[in-house]
């Protein structure tokens, strides 16, 4: 879940990203904000996702992929 500065709360499916798909709940919880809140970073998974990309629905994998 992401809480944006305008108060919106967005959820996004981790399984729509190749490197997050098989991550454990513990690994997913290790997310950190980077670049002044512009990006999400999972260091142990070596994954970065931009917040604007999540807001726009830009996911790597389609549903059921």
C-alpha positions as CSV (number, residue, x, y, z in Angstrom):
1,X,0.0,0.0,0.0
2,X,1.2,3.5,-0.8
3,X,0.0,6.6,0.9
4,X,0.4,9.6,-1.4
5,X,1.0,13.2,-0.3
6,X,-2.5,14.1,-1.5
7,X,-4.0,11.5,1.0
8,X,-4.8,8.8,-1.6
9,X,-3.9,5.2,-0.5
10,X,-3.1,2.9,-3.4
11,X,-2.4,-0.8,-3.3
12,X,-0.7,-2.7,-6.1
13,X,-0.2,-6.4,-6.7
14,X,3.4,-7.5,-6.0
15,X,2.9,-10.5,-8.3
16,X,2.6,-8.3,-11.3
17,X,6.4,-7.6,-11.0
18,X,8.9,-10.3,-12.0
19,X,11.3,-9.9,-9.1
20,X,8.5,-9.4,-6.5
21,X,6.3,-12.3,-7.7
22,X,8.1,-15.0,-5.6
23,X,9.3,-12.8,-2.8
24,X,8.4,-13.7,0.8
25,X,6.2,-11.4,2.9
26,X,9.4,-10.6,4.9
27,X,11.3,-9.6,1.7
28,X,8.4,-7.4,0.5
29,X,8.3,-5.7,3.9
30,X,11.9,-4.6,3.4
31,X,10.9,-1.9,1.0
32,X,12.4,1.6,1.3
33,X,11.5,4.9,-0.3
34,X,14.2,6.4,-2.4
35,X,14.7,9.5,-4.5
36,X,12.6,11.8,-2.3
37,X,9.6,9.4,-2.4
38,X,9.8,8.9,-6.2
39,X,10.8,5.2,-6.1
40,X,10.4,2.1,-4.0
41,X,13.5,0.0,-3.5
42,X,13.9,-3.6,-2.3
43,X,17.7,-3.9,-1.8
44,X,17.8,-7.7,-1.2
45,X,15.7,-8.3,-4.3
46,X,17.5,-5.7,-6.4
47,X,14.2,-4.2,-7.5
48,X,13.1,-0.6,-8.0
49,X,9.7,0.6,-8.9
50,X,8.6,4.2,-9.5
51,X,5.7,5.6,-7.6
52,X,4.3,7.3,-10.7
53,X,4.5,4.0,-12.5
54,X,2.4,2.3,-9.8
55,X,-0.1,5.2,-9.9
56,X,-0.3,4.8,-13.7
57,X,-0.8,1.0,-13.4
58,X,2.4,0.3,-15.3
59,X,3.0,-3.3,-14.3
60,X,5.5,-5.7,-15.9
61,X,3.2,-8.7,-16.1
62,X,-0.4,-9.0,-17.1
63,X,-3.0,-10.7,-15.0
64,X,-2.6,-14.4,-15.1
65,X,0.9,-14.2,-16.6
